[in-house]
Amino acid sequence: MPASLDHVHPEDRASASHAAAYAFWTGVPQVIKYRQRQTDGEYRWVEMRAEPGYGVSVDVDPMISDLDERWLRNGPIGETGEAVRAAKVIESLYGKAWALNAAGEFTYVTPSGQIAIGMTLRDLNRRLEDDKGFVDGGDHGWSLGVHPDDYPRAAESFRHSLRTGEHWHIEYRMLRATGNYVWHRIAARPTLDGTGKITGWYGTSIDIDVYKKTEAALRESERSLRDLIGSVPALIWCTSADGEPIYFSEQFRDFLGFDVDAKDVEGQSRLTGVLNVIVHDDYRAALTRKFMEALKTGESFSFKHRLRRFDGEFRWVDMRVAAMKKADGTILQWSGVCFDVEDQVRSQDELRIAQESYARASQAASLAELSASIAHEIGQPLAALVSSSDASKRWLTSDPPNLERGLIALDRVIRSAATAVETVKRVRALFRHAADARHSTAFVALLGEARELLADEAARRGVRVSVEIEKDLPSVMIDPVQVQQVLTNLMRNGIEAMDGVGGERRLSIRALRVDDGVQVDVTDSGPGVEFPKRIFDPFFTTKGEKGMGMGLAICRSIVESHGGRLWVEQAKPVGATFSFTLPIT
């Protein structure tokens, strides 16, 4: 656009202004020629491209107007003068307008409008057959500029308006001079004289090609998005910025058996109503806390829990939730996705059970092997010891006693006993770690590894694990494999102790400096320890057939072999705390 219409030739200013207005209302660039005043005062022909002034996301062809005398010729206005004046007012605002007489014949059309469709006033009003007027059912030339599929509807509705005086509103495809059919939105109004008689009509047609293409692109984008969501093997949902559910994907609706608004309860938030129906009792409170915290902080989160299917079965799902935000950080909505991991959880459970069975079988096999080794190795010295003892008894009780022979037999007893002791020591050494396996170890890393090892089991059982480590905790000289065995054993015992406990399940691990050592406390919120004095005894167990009673005994042996101590105390208000110390050096 020129900097000012003052530079445009007075006879061309209306066309330039109309082109700019039409570009703004339709989004279609307008290309026209006009005379522009140069610095020397002379006017020269230039070409102008009028843009809509805003971004258009679809491809549209510009409209090109090249004015000449034939487009400027007007027919007789007659009593349609008022309609023409109204049309020109509309033209100044929207860029294109036209006027007709009461019979539906054009008396004025914006020159750029005539150019766009490639028809003059004479072409528009030309009767095509039987010389019949349009109102009487005849077709005029303008019908050739309407898409054949749209013309019958357009003609019928316009004839009805001409006969009744009702306002005309319609959309149809109009043929441009370029040979393309483009959607237009048309509106017309009648003018009346003092007696109420219709004297003419004035109206405008707005090119809605950009609107239609944008609408089609949005529909295609929406269809593609629906197809994409439908093809994703996950359950997808959305909530508003304040957490109220607003959308369930088709797969999620099929999984639950209802849509997002089906469980609304008066006086209760939709989020609460949905969670009460679909989330297992053991996980609902924890999930609600997570979601409420996310609504306050805007942070994403994940949560593994059990979700109720339409048939009443609860299945394990891994849920991920994130906020959709504007550029300034304002949250628009929350999006969530749930992956059905029931098969994986079952497989993990089956694997865990198999591993536990294998571990018990391995322990039994190891004990059997140890027993067989001890029995085999110690059998001969014990048999010799018994034989020498019998011989000594015979020599010492004979009459008279043979002291020399008896002393020789007793010497054999002593040698056999010493051999048995050495045999036991040698077998024990086979099942004991060498002392050189110990080295300086950072306790922070060790605790982190133990927590990671049990993370899935804790989540599966609904246990919240927290770790508190004193700042600048010194390293300790340990066998990390053995001490990690102690940590994981105590943590697993704490997790299992909370099975069947109502309320929140918490497992807290704390590591701190005490005197010349490091102390570790493992606290659960379970029922506590019923027999604290016997809990570390070998073969004593509170787990029934599931336990061998060796875990805590082995833990105590490992801790004491490192120069530390292991004990248990009742926690406040509920639960138990298992503590052990390890010297720094």
Wavefront OBJ file of the C-alpha trace (Angstrom):
o trace
v 0.000 0.000 0.000
v 1.194 3.531 -0.629
v 2.162 5.572 2.395
v -0.869 7.784 1.779
v -3.762 7.853 -0.668
v -2.764 11.471 -1.286
v -0.110 10.118 -3.670
v -2.745 8.243 -5.691
v -4.481 9.890 -8.645
v -7.911 11.161 -7.502
v -9.666 8.969 -10.086
v -7.867 5.837 -8.774
v -8.120 6.402 -5.027
v -11.418 4.571 -4.644
v -10.021 1.476 -6.383
v -6.884 1.456 -4.210
v -8.940 1.915 -1.052
v -11.416 -0.802 -2.082
v -8.561 -3.226 -2.786
v -7.085 -2.641 0.671
v -10.485 -3.105 2.331
v -11.230 -6.299 0.394
v -7.803 -7.727 1.248
v -8.464 -7.060 4.936
v -11.933 -8.647 5.013
v -11.106 -11.697 2.906
v -7.411 -12.378 3.607
v -6.828 -12.542 -0.162
v -4.062 -10.223 -1.469
v -5.262 -7.741 -4.113
v -3.098 -6.652 -7.027
v -4.222 -3.555 -8.925
v -2.723 -0.846 -11.097
v -3.129 2.825 -10.346
v -1.480 6.169 -11.082
v 0.911 7.431 -8.411
v 2.337 10.955 -8.135
v 6.129 11.087 -8.421
v 8.540 13.543 -6.802
v 8.429 15.696 -9.947
v 4.645 15.998 -9.601
v 3.896 13.753 -12.571
v 1.609 10.667 -12.301
v 2.881 7.294 -13.471
v 1.205 3.874 -13.571
v 2.384 1.507 -10.803
v 1.241 -1.882 -9.525
v 0.150 -2.282 -5.917
v -0.227 -5.481 -3.896
v -2.555 -4.942 -0.954
v -1.976 -7.498 1.849
v -4.601 -8.333 4.508
v -2.335 -7.111 7.310
v -2.400 -10.410 9.230
v -0.985 -13.869 8.740
v -2.824 -16.419 6.587
v -1.902 -20.058 7.179
v -3.154 -21.419 3.833
v -2.101 -20.785 0.243
v -4.371 -18.421 -1.716
v -3.951 -16.835 -5.113
v -4.031 -13.026 -5.195
v -6.818 -11.287 -7.105
v -5.494 -9.209 -9.989
v -7.467 -6.215 -11.278
v -6.563 -4.265 -14.396
v -9.044 -1.432 -14.834
v -10.114 -0.235 -18.247
v -13.045 1.639 -19.675
v -15.423 -1.325 -20.077
v -15.488 -1.978 -16.332
v -16.356 1.619 -15.586
v -19.493 1.861 -17.715
v -22.714 2.020 -15.657
v -26.210 1.314 -16.834
v -29.349 3.315 -16.075
v -29.845 3.574 -12.308
v -33.530 4.493 -12.390
v -35.277 4.177 -9.047
v -32.351 2.144 -7.638
v -30.430 5.324 -6.798
v -30.815 4.691 -3.079
v -29.657 1.083 -3.513
v -26.608 2.278 -5.468
v -25.748 4.822 -2.778
v -26.027 2.104 -0.114
v -23.878 -0.212 -2.234
v -21.168 2.424 -2.495
v -21.152 2.869 1.283
v -20.677 -0.893 1.662
v -18.075 -0.797 -1.079
v -16.035 1.803 0.823
v -15.974 -0.501 3.863
v -15.784 -4.015 2.413
v -14.275 -3.308 -1.008
v -16.974 -4.875 -3.194
v -20.703 -4.216 -3.494
v -23.513 -4.159 -6.025
v -27.076 -2.886 -6.594
v -30.066 -4.386 -8.460
v -33.497 -3.228 -9.413
v -36.657 -4.863 -8.065
v -36.588 -7.420 -10.902
v -33.126 -8.647 -9.954
v -31.160 -6.870 -12.724
v -27.790 -5.303 -11.851
v -27.585 -1.527 -12.039
v -24.181 -1.175 -10.346
v -21.226 -3.472 -9.571
v -17.871 -2.400 -8.173
v -15.401 -2.293 -11.132
v -12.933 -4.593 -9.322
v -15.831 -6.979 -8.707
v -16.622 -7.084 -12.435
v -12.943 -7.749 -13.158
v -12.739 -10.567 -10.601
v -15.545 -12.518 -12.298
v -14.755 -11.359 -15.804
v -18.280 -9.975 -16.456
v -19.557 -6.476 -17.209
v -23.028 -5.241 -16.225
v -24.261 -6.239 -19.677
v -22.861 -9.771 -19.239
v -24.470 -10.136 -15.821
v -27.949 -9.060 -16.973
v -27.991 -10.962 -20.295
v -31.041 -13.244 -20.513
v -30.017 -16.742 -21.484
v -33.283 -18.235 -22.756
v -36.904 -17.352 -23.649
v -36.215 -13.720 -22.756
v -37.809 -14.417 -19.351
v -37.065 -12.214 -16.360
v -35.193 -13.744 -13.444
v -38.139 -13.512 -11.030
v -40.308 -15.338 -13.582
v -37.871 -18.244 -13.724
v -35.479 -17.087 -16.417
v -31.710 -17.360 -16.046
v -29.433 -14.362 -16.481
v -25.757 -14.179 -17.368
v -24.597 -14.023 -13.741
v -25.751 -17.658 -13.374
v -22.766 -18.674 -15.523
v -20.476 -17.427 -12.742
v -22.030 -19.741 -10.127
v -20.989 -23.336 -9.632
v -23.563 -25.606 -11.374
v -24.118 -27.576 -8.160
v -24.843 -24.391 -6.191
v -26.899 -22.390 -8.709
v -30.339 -24.065 -8.272
v -30.265 -23.387 -4.527
v -28.961 -19.830 -5.003
v -31.543 -18.987 -7.676
v -34.460 -20.412 -5.689
v -33.546 -18.553 -2.514
v -32.905 -15.253 -4.356
v -36.224 -15.453 -6.256
v -37.941 -16.012 -2.894
v -36.290 -12.869 -1.473
v -37.174 -10.793 -4.548
v -40.829 -11.820 -4.253
v -41.140 -11.436 -0.452
v -38.592 -8.731 0.401
v -36.840 -11.030 2.869
v -33.130 -10.517 3.358
v -30.902 -12.767 1.280
v -28.060 -14.715 2.946
v -26.246 -17.524 1.161
v -22.874 -19.123 0.467
v -21.953 -20.517 -2.938
v -18.977 -21.033 -5.213
v -18.326 -18.187 -7.646
v -16.280 -18.507 -10.825
v -13.301 -16.162 -10.990
v -11.937 -14.876 -14.265
v -8.937 -17.151 -13.634
v -11.189 -20.229 -14.047
v -11.265 -21.162 -10.351
v -14.431 -21.559 -8.311
v -14.102 -19.797 -4.953
v -16.539 -19.775 -2.055
v -18.282 -16.464 -1.348
v -20.632 -15.329 1.371
v -23.415 -13.129 -0.040
v -25.874 -10.811 1.686
v -28.496 -8.430 0.187
v -31.128 -6.009 1.501
v -34.034 -4.220 -0.253
v -34.635 -0.478 -0.429
v -38.225 0.798 -0.048
v -40.061 3.933 -1.060
v -42.517 5.828 1.133
v -45.305 3.342 0.408
v -43.223 0.300 1.298
v -42.654 -0.706 -2.312
v -39.296 -2.320 -3.090
v -37.269 0.004 -5.305
v -34.056 -1.979 -5.488
v -31.534 -4.184 -3.747
v -27.997 -3.599 -2.481
v -25.543 -6.189 -1.252
v -22.013 -7.467 -1.055
v -20.133 -10.700 -1.589
v -17.157 -11.563 0.608
v -14.529 -13.990 -0.683
v -14.307 -16.726 2.002
v -11.729 -18.823 0.177
v -9.214 -18.303 3.012
v -11.842 -19.184 5.610
v -12.910 -22.359 3.776
v -9.335 -23.502 3.178
v -8.403 -22.785 6.781
v -11.489 -24.627 7.982
v -10.632 -27.617 5.765
v -7.029 -27.571 6.971
v -8.229 -27.508 10.590
v -10.615 -30.396 9.946
v -7.819 -32.379 8.321
v -5.483 -31.536 11.196
v -8.152 -32.555 13.697
v -8.778 -35.788 11.790
v -5.049 -36.543 11.684
v -4.783 -35.812 15.393
v -7.739 -38.093 16.158
v -6.202 -40.827 14.020
v -2.879 -40.348 15.754
v -4.425 -40.467 19.223
v -6.506 -43.466 18.209
v -3.435 -45.324 16.968
v -1.312 -44.664 20.053
v -1.371 -47.777 22.287
v -2.118 -45.742 25.394
v -4.981 -44.214 27.381
v -4.970 -40.429 26.838
v -6.870 -37.792 28.809
v -6.851 -34.038 29.472
v -7.936 -31.757 32.287
v -8.463 -28.031 32.512
v -5.836 -25.821 34.145
v -7.473 -26.387 37.556
v -7.452 -30.170 37.153
v -11.037 -30.878 36.091
v -11.206 -33.683 33.450
v -12.363 -32.413 30.043
v -11.384 -35.164 27.592
v -10.969 -38.959 27.432
v -9.620 -40.577 24.265
v -11.714 -43.267 22.594
v -9.391 -45.970 23.905
v -9.680 -44.556 27.433
v -13.481 -44.428 27.171
v -13.535 -48.045 25.992
v -11.217 -49.049 28.847
v -13.311 -47.316 31.545
v -16.721 -47.929 30.019
v -17.844 -44.287 30.352
v -17.057 -40.763 29.105
v -15.563 -37.836 30.959
v -18.841 -36.411 32.330
v -20.640 -39.666 33.151
v -19.653 -39.739 36.846
v -20.449 -36.126 37.734
v -21.887 -35.760 41.234
v -23.541 -32.567 42.419
v -21.439 -30.793 45.033
v -18.287 -32.766 44.144
v -15.486 -31.884 41.736
v -15.338 -33.962 38.574
v -11.725 -34.928 39.330
v -12.686 -36.361 42.727
v -15.651 -38.194 41.224
v -13.550 -39.795 38.489
v -10.689 -40.781 40.817
v -13.129 -42.328 43.300
v -14.473 -44.586 40.565
v -11.380 -45.633 38.635
v -8.384 -45.670 41.023
v -7.750 -48.524 43.471
v -8.269 -47.606 47.136
v -4.623 -48.347 47.972
v -3.344 -45.672 45.567
v -6.085 -43.029 45.403
v -4.842 -40.865 48.296
v -1.226 -40.874 47.067
v -2.285 -40.058 43.477
v -4.539 -37.226 44.671
v -1.647 -35.732 46.675
v 0.629 -35.970 43.643
v -1.913 -34.243 41.390
v -2.675 -31.483 43.894
v 1.035 -30.802 44.316
v 1.465 -30.640 40.519
v -1.433 -28.149 40.222
v 0.402 -25.882 42.691
v 3.889 -26.193 41.190
v 3.135 -26.812 37.498
v 5.645 -29.684 37.497
v 5.192 -32.902 35.532
v 4.954 -36.201 37.404
v 4.615 -39.947 36.899
v 2.813 -42.518 39.019
v 2.282 -46.252 38.820
v -1.042 -47.474 40.184
v -3.979 -49.778 39.572
v -6.836 -48.589 37.362
v -10.350 -50.035 37.278
v -11.426 -51.420 33.912
v -15.059 -51.432 32.718
v -15.460 -55.060 33.856
v -14.328 -54.277 37.408
v -10.815 -55.679 37.063
v -7.998 -53.478 38.358
v -4.996 -53.325 36.050
v -1.569 -51.812 36.592
v -0.890 -48.635 34.606
v 2.130 -46.352 34.342
v 0.816 -42.778 34.200
v 2.670 -39.665 32.971
v 1.184 -36.164 33.435
v 2.472 -32.840 32.035
v 1.156 -29.282 31.721
v 0.533 -27.545 28.390
v 1.726 -23.959 28.858
v 1.682 -20.669 26.989
v 4.892 -18.826 26.214
v 4.595 -16.853 29.473
v 4.287 -20.060 31.513
v 0.543 -19.874 32.078
v -0.945 -23.371 32.206
v -3.617 -23.977 29.564
v -4.431 -27.572 30.430
v -2.973 -30.818 31.742
v -2.382 -33.818 29.495
v -1.987 -37.346 30.761
v -1.249 -40.756 29.305
v -1.613 -44.164 30.942
v 0.243 -47.212 29.650
v -1.252 -50.586 30.558
v 1.657 -52.457 32.209
v -0.356 -55.280 33.741
v 1.492 -57.940 31.747
v 4.877 -56.477 32.656
v 3.987 -56.292 36.365
v 2.736 -59.871 36.338
v 5.878 -60.988 34.554
v 7.997 -59.134 37.119
v 6.033 -60.736 39.958
v 6.459 -64.173 38.424
v 10.161 -63.499 37.923
v 10.509 -62.241 41.505
v 8.733 -65.318 42.864
v 10.933 -67.547 40.719
v 14.021 -65.694 41.933
v 12.942 -66.042 45.566
v 12.273 -69.745 45.038
v 15.622 -70.098 43.357
v 17.305 -68.177 46.184
v 15.704 -70.437 48.790
v 16.689 -73.495 46.776
v 20.219 -72.132 46.426
v 20.400 -71.476 50.167
v 19.178 -74.982 50.868
v 21.631 -76.389 48.350
v 24.448 -74.333 49.850
v 23.582 -75.514 53.354
v 23.350 -79.074 52.107
v 26.669 -78.693 50.339
v 28.225 -77.145 53.452
v 26.827 -79.922 55.631
v 28.024 -82.618 53.242
v 31.458 -81.029 53.034
v 31.778 -80.788 56.825
v 30.481 -84.341 57.248
v 32.858 -85.687 54.626
v 35.923 -83.789 55.796
v 35.398 -84.275 59.522
v 34.249 -87.906 59.309
v 37.673 -89.493 59.272
v 39.278 -87.499 62.149
v 36.167 -88.048 64.284
v 36.205 -91.794 63.561
v 39.899 -91.898 64.466
v 39.181 -89.893 67.634
v 36.477 -92.361 68.722
v 38.701 -95.351 67.961
v 41.655 -93.920 69.874
v 39.375 -93.045 72.826
v 38.130 -96.657 73.011
v 41.695 -97.971 72.866
v 42.821 -95.604 75.593
v 39.929 -96.719 77.786
v 40.830 -100.391 77.285
v 44.511 -99.870 78.115
v 43.766 -97.764 81.180
v 41.120 -100.148 82.604
v 43.079 -103.368 82.048
v 44.510 -105.219 85.044
v 47.138 -104.145 85.496
v 46.673 -100.805 83.556
v 49.031 -100.292 80.613
v 49.874 -96.647 81.044
v 52.307 -96.478 78.142
v 49.760 -97.769 75.659
v 47.058 -95.578 77.184
v 49.156 -92.448 76.794
v 49.865 -93.293 73.152
v 46.103 -93.668 72.536
v 45.358 -90.357 74.277
v 47.977 -88.656 72.103
v 46.114 -89.961 69.056
v 42.852 -88.530 70.486
v 44.450 -85.093 70.759
v 45.832 -85.210 67.229
v 42.448 -86.306 65.800
v 40.607 -83.494 67.625
v 43.094 -80.918 66.274
v 42.575 -82.279 62.772
v 38.788 -81.916 63.160
v 39.150 -78.277 64.259
v 41.366 -77.426 61.301
v 38.929 -79.149 58.955
v 36.038 -76.988 60.204
v 38.164 -73.841 59.783
v 39.065 -74.821 56.232
v 35.410 -75.421 55.255
v 34.337 -72.100 56.809
v 36.995 -70.305 54.800
v 35.372 -71.560 51.600
v 32.160 -69.674 52.469
v 33.773 -66.489 53.777
v 34.785 -63.397 51.744
v 38.434 -62.529 51.800
v 39.451 -59.530 53.895
v 41.051 -57.796 50.924
v 37.521 -57.233 49.422
v 37.121 -54.214 51.693
v 37.960 -50.702 50.534
v 37.002 -47.082 51.220
v 33.435 -46.568 50.013
v 31.171 -43.484 49.832
v 27.960 -44.325 51.679
v 25.872 -41.913 49.578
v 26.379 -43.971 46.414
v 25.752 -47.221 48.279
v 22.409 -45.982 49.633
v 21.408 -44.722 46.201
v 22.102 -48.099 44.605
v 20.136 -49.932 47.304
v 17.180 -47.590 46.808
v 17.237 -48.105 43.052
v 17.321 -51.884 43.493
v 14.095 -51.799 45.508
v 12.337 -48.905 43.743
v 10.004 -51.096 41.687
v 9.086 -53.332 44.603
v 8.366 -50.290 46.796
v 6.175 -48.740 44.118
v 4.343 -52.005 43.529
v 3.515 -52.260 47.222
v 2.577 -48.569 47.495
v 5.502 -47.676 49.801
v 7.024 -44.219 49.786
v 10.818 -44.369 50.281
v 12.763 -41.368 51.591
v 16.517 -41.092 52.117
v 18.178 -38.557 54.418
v 21.983 -38.373 54.395
v 23.974 -36.095 56.656
v 26.113 -33.589 54.787
v 29.822 -34.463 54.349
v 29.331 -38.037 55.540
v 32.808 -39.696 55.560
v 33.690 -42.823 53.599
v 33.912 -46.171 55.376
v 36.225 -49.148 54.915
v 33.830 -51.939 53.982
v 33.075 -54.759 51.621
v 30.401 -52.882 49.585
v 28.755 -56.078 48.352
v 28.221 -57.368 51.885
v 27.023 -54.030 53.298
v 24.666 -53.534 50.366
v 23.297 -56.993 51.188
v 22.603 -55.737 54.715
v 20.902 -52.558 53.415
v 18.682 -54.309 50.877
v 17.752 -57.024 53.406
v 16.672 -54.474 56.023
v 14.825 -52.332 53.439
v 13.022 -55.325 51.926
v 11.999 -56.507 55.411
v 10.601 -53.035 56.140
v 8.656 -52.935 52.845
v 7.197 -56.408 53.414
v 6.311 -55.542 57.032
v 3.880 -52.859 55.789
v 1.794 -55.240 53.666
v -1.806 -55.028 54.821
v -1.202 -51.840 56.836
v -3.775 -49.079 56.280
v -2.890 -45.446 55.734
v 0.344 -44.125 54.312
v 3.229 -46.584 53.968
v 6.607 -44.959 54.549
v 10.121 -46.344 54.615
v 12.754 -43.886 55.845
v 16.500 -44.405 55.576
v 18.788 -42.052 57.495
v 22.602 -42.030 57.545
v 24.531 -39.855 60.022
v 27.898 -39.505 61.729
v 28.097 -40.841 65.294
v 31.366 -40.676 67.266
v 33.974 -42.526 65.169
v 31.533 -44.251 62.897
v 28.523 -44.025 60.598
v 25.043 -45.049 61.762
v 22.238 -46.113 59.426
v 18.569 -46.220 60.547
v 15.911 -48.045 58.500
v 12.419 -47.171 59.788
v 9.078 -48.540 58.572
v 5.461 -47.756 59.523
v 4.500 -51.397 59.964
v 3.200 -53.217 63.059
v 6.608 -53.312 64.784
v 8.717 -56.243 66.036
v 7.003 -58.713 68.366
v 10.140 -60.583 69.495
v 13.033 -58.067 69.436
v 15.329 -60.299 71.515
v 15.010 -63.310 69.200
v 14.750 -61.562 65.842
v 18.477 -62.012 65.085
v 18.641 -65.668 66.107
v 19.443 -68.127 63.283
v 16.391 -70.000 61.925
v 13.979 -67.721 63.842
v 11.428 -66.142 61.465
v 8.128 -64.238 61.640
v 7.348 -64.893 57.953
v 6.062 -68.418 58.337
v 6.973 -70.776 55.523
v 8.256 -67.884 53.388
v 11.245 -67.210 55.626
v 14.305 -69.269 56.599
v 15.267 -67.182 59.619
v 18.802 -66.592 58.336
v 18.584 -63.062 56.811
v 18.953 -60.969 59.967
v 21.416 -63.460 61.448
v 23.610 -63.074 58.382
v 23.188 -59.253 58.523
v 24.378 -59.201 62.126
v 27.360 -61.431 61.251
v 28.345 -59.117 58.365
v 28.039 -55.954 60.483
v 29.944 -57.455 63.395
v 32.662 -58.774 61.052
v 33.164 -55.128 59.998
v 33.486 -54.069 63.640
v 29.980 -52.629 63.913
v 26.728 -53.385 65.721
v 23.131 -54.172 64.593
v 20.005 -53.728 66.751
v 16.258 -53.002 66.575
v 13.966 -50.543 68.414
v 10.261 -49.718 68.304
v 9.558 -46.605 66.207
v 7.202 -43.777 67.241
v 4.223 -43.817 66.848
v 4.261 -47.109 64.912
v 6.737 -49.358 63.166
v 10.265 -50.506 63.837
v 13.762 -49.053 63.376
v 16.674 -51.330 62.509
v 20.013 -49.571 63.098
v 23.593 -50.558 62.477
v 26.962 -48.851 62.816
v 30.186 -49.140 60.867
v 33.543 -47.729 61.983
v 35.117 -45.067 59.768
v 38.538 -46.729 59.874
l 1 2 3 4 5 6 7 8 9 10 11 12 13 14 15 16 17 18 19 20 21 22 23 24 25 26 27 28 29 30 31 32 33 34 35 36 37 38 39 40 41 42 43 44 45 46 47 48 49 50 51 52 53 54 55 56 57 58 59 60 61 62 63 64 65 66 67 68 69 70 71 72 73 74 75 76 77 78 79 80 81 82 83 84 85 86 87 88 89 90 91 92 93 94 95 96 97 98 99 100 101 102 103 104 105 106 107 108 109 110 111 112 113 114 115 116 117 118 119 120 121 122 123 124 125 126 127 128 129 130 131 132 133 134 135 136 137 138 139 140 141 142 143 144 145 146 147 148 149 150 151 152 153 154 155 156 157 158 159 160 161 162 163 164 165 166 167 168 169 170 171 172 173 174 175 176 177 178 179 180 181 182 183 184 185 186 187 188 189 190 191 192 193 194 195 196 197 198 199 200 201 202 203 204 205 206 207 208 209 210 211 212 213 214 215 216 217 218 219 220 221 222 223 224 225 226 227 228 229 230 231 232 233 234 235 236 237 238 239 240 241 242 243 244 245 246 247 248 249 250 251 252 253 254 255 256 257 258 259 260 261 262 263 264 265 266 267 268 269 270 271 272 273 274 275 276 277 278 279 280 281 282 283 284 285 286 287 288 289 290 291 292 293 294 295 296 297 298 299 300 301 302 303 304 305 306 307 308 309 310 311 312 313 314 315 316 317 318 319 320 321 322 323 324 325 326 327 328 329 330 331 332 333 334 335 336 337 338 339 340 341 342 343 344 345 346 347 348 349 350 351 352 353 354 355 356 357 358 359 360 361 362 363 364 365 366 367 368 369 370 371 372 373 374 375 376 377 378 379 380 381 382 383 384 385 386 387 388 389 390 391 392 393 394 395 396 397 398 399 400 401 402 403 404 405 406 407 408 409 410 411 412 413 414 415 416 417 418 419 420 421 422 423 424 425 426 427 428 429 430 431 432 433 434 435 436 437 438 439 440 441 442 443 444 445 446 447 448 449 450 451 452 453 454 455 456 457 458 459 460 461 462 463 464 465 466 467 468 469 470 471 472 473 474 475 476 477 478 479 480 481 482 483 484 485 486 487 488 489 490 491 492 493 494 495 496 497 498 499 500 501 502 503 504 505 506 507 508 509 510 511 512 513 514 515 516 517 518 519 520 521 522 523 524 525 526 527 528 529 530 531 532 533 534 535 536 537 538 539 540 541 542 543 544 545 546 547 548 549 550 551 552 553 554 555 556 557 558 559 560 561 562 563 564 565 566 567 568 569 570 571 572 573 574 575 576 577 578 579 580 581 582 583 584 585
